Amino acid sequence: MKLAEALQERADLNKKIDSLNERLQSNAIVQEGEKPAEDPALLMEELDSAVLRLEEIVARINITNSRTIVDGKSITQLIAKKDALQKKAAIYRNVVSQASQTARRATRSEIKILSAVDVQALQKKVDALSKEIRVTDNTIQELNWKTELL
């Protein structure tokens, strides 16, 4: 199984577990004399099985990510890099947005609002970060489809 397939299975398992949770909640209580639409015991068995499989697949994904090295970095390190770049880029985007909102004055006596940062230069940094995120993500995706799950 390729790493990408395991990631897809993990996503499916998370959706299934969420659905089982909702179904369990809906069938946890019934009016006296009534039966639940679904047997909670069977739902719990299905939940236990799905959670166990999720545990197994996540462990294997994590092991694979930590042991697969490209250009001296593991997939885990590439994911951490991408996450950090995304956080930094999001903050920079917010700064650019705020710094671009200088208010216009109706009269000379009103307070003048100025940008405290070079919006153009910061936007170029955001663009460079965005490109680095795309390149890193493309590398991760390529590895996901080429790497066998351990």
C-alpha positions as CSV (number, residue, x, y, z in Angstrom):
1,M,0.0,0.0,0.0
2,K,1.3,3.4,-0.9
3,L,1.5,6.1,1.8
4,A,-1.0,8.2,-0.1
5,E,-3.5,5.4,0.0
6,A,-3.0,5.1,3.8
7,L,-3.6,8.8,4.1
8,Q,-6.9,8.4,2.2
9,E,-7.9,5.5,4.4
10,R,-7.1,7.6,7.5
11,A,-9.4,10.3,6.2
12,D,-12.1,7.8,5.5
13,L,-11.8,6.3,9.0
14,N,-12.0,9.7,10.6
15,K,-15.2,10.3,8.7
16,K,-16.6,6.9,9.6
17,I,-15.8,7.4,13.3
18,D,-17.5,10.8,13.2
19,S,-20.5,9.3,11.6
20,L,-20.6,6.4,14.2
21,N,-20.4,9.0,17.0
22,E,-23.4,10.8,15.6
23,R,-25.3,7.6,15.1
24,L,-24.5,6.4,18.7
25,Q,-25.6,9.7,20.1
26,S,-28.9,9.5,18.2
27,N,-29.5,6.0,19.4
28,A,-28.3,6.3,23.0
29,I,-31.7,7.0,24.4
30,V,-35.2,6.0,23.4
31,Q,-38.7,6.5,24.7
32,E,-39.9,3.7,26.9
33,G,-41.4,0.9,24.9
34,E,-39.5,1.9,21.8
35,K,-36.4,0.5,20.1
36,P,-33.5,2.5,18.8
37,A,-33.2,2.8,15.0
38,E,-29.8,1.1,15.3
39,D,-28.4,-1.2,17.9
40,P,-25.9,0.8,20.0
41,A,-24.0,-2.3,20.9
42,L,-23.4,-3.1,17.2
43,L,-22.4,0.6,16.6
44,M,-19.9,0.4,19.4
45,E,-18.4,-2.7,18.0
46,E,-18.1,-1.0,14.7
47,L,-16.6,2.0,16.4
48,D,-14.1,-0.1,18.3
49,S,-13.0,-1.7,15.1
50,A,-12.6,1.6,13.2
51,V,-10.7,3.2,16.1
52,L,-8.3,0.2,16.2
53,R,-7.7,0.4,12.5
54,L,-7.2,4.1,12.7
55,E,-4.6,3.6,15.5
56,E,-2.8,1.0,13.3
57,I,-2.8,3.1,10.1
58,V,-1.7,6.3,11.9
59,A,1.2,4.5,13.6
60,R,2.3,3.1,10.2
61,I,2.0,6.5,8.5
62,N,4.0,8.2,11.3
63,I,6.7,5.5,11.0
64,T,6.8,5.8,7.3
65,N,6.9,9.6,7.4
66,S,9.8,9.6,9.9
67,R,11.9,7.0,8.0
68,T,11.4,8.3,4.4
69,I,14.2,10.7,3.7
70,V,14.6,13.0,0.7
71,D,17.3,15.6,0.3
72,G,18.4,14.9,3.9
73,K,14.9,15.5,5.4
74,S,12.2,13.1,6.4
75,I,8.6,13.5,5.3
76,T,7.8,14.4,8.9
77,Q,10.3,17.3,8.7
78,L,8.8,18.4,5.4
79,I,5.3,18.4,6.8
80,A,6.5,20.5,9.8
81,K,8.3,22.9,7.4
82,K,5.1,23.3,5.4
83,D,3.0,23.8,8.5
84,A,5.4,26.5,9.8
85,L,5.5,28.2,6.4
86,Q,1.7,28.2,6.2
87,K,1.4,29.8,9.7
88,K,4.0,32.4,8.9
89,A,2.4,33.2,5.5
90,A,-1.0,33.5,7.1
91,I,0.3,36.0,9.6
92,Y,2.1,38.0,6.9
93,R,-1.1,38.1,4.8
94,N,-3.0,39.5,7.8
95,V,-0.3,42.1,8.3
96,V,-0.5,43.1,4.6
97,S,-4.3,43.3,4.9
98,Q,-4.2,45.5,8.0
99,A,-1.4,47.7,6.7
100,S,-3.2,48.2,3.4
101,Q,-6.2,49.7,5.3
102,T,-5.0,53.3,5.7
103,A,-7.9,55.6,6.4
104,R,-8.6,58.6,4.3
105,R,-9.0,61.9,6.2
106,A,-11.9,64.2,5.6
107,T,-10.2,67.2,7.1
108,R,-6.6,68.0,8.0
109,S,-7.4,67.9,11.8
110,E,-8.3,64.2,11.7
111,I,-5.7,61.7,12.7
112,K,-3.7,60.4,9.8
113,I,-3.3,56.6,9.7
114,L,-0.1,55.3,8.1
115,S,1.2,51.9,7.4
116,A,4.1,50.8,9.8
117,V,5.4,48.3,7.3
118,D,6.4,48.2,3.6
119,V,3.3,46.6,2.2
120,Q,4.9,45.9,-1.2
121,A,8.0,44.3,0.3
122,L,5.9,42.2,2.7
123,Q,3.6,41.1,-0.1
124,K,6.7,39.9,-2.0
125,K,7.6,37.8,1.0
126,V,4.1,36.4,1.2
127,D,4.4,35.5,-2.5
128,A,7.8,33.8,-2.0
129,L,6.5,31.9,1.1
130,S,3.4,30.8,-1.0
131,K,5.7,29.4,-3.7
132,E,7.9,27.6,-1.1
133,I,4.7,26.1,0.4
134,R,3.6,24.9,-3.0
135,V,7.0,23.3,-3.8
136,T,7.2,21.7,-0.4
137,D,3.6,20.4,-0.7
138,N,4.3,19.0,-4.2
139,T,7.4,17.2,-2.8
140,I,5.3,15.7,0.0
141,Q,2.5,14.6,-2.4
142,E,5.0,13.1,-4.8
143,L,6.6,11.1,-1.9
144,N,3.2,10.0,-0.7
145,W,2.5,8.3,-4.1
146,K,5.9,6.8,-4.5
147,T,6.5,5.6,-0.9
148,E,5.4,2.2,0.3
149,L,3.8,2.2,3.7
150,L,6.0,0.6,6.4
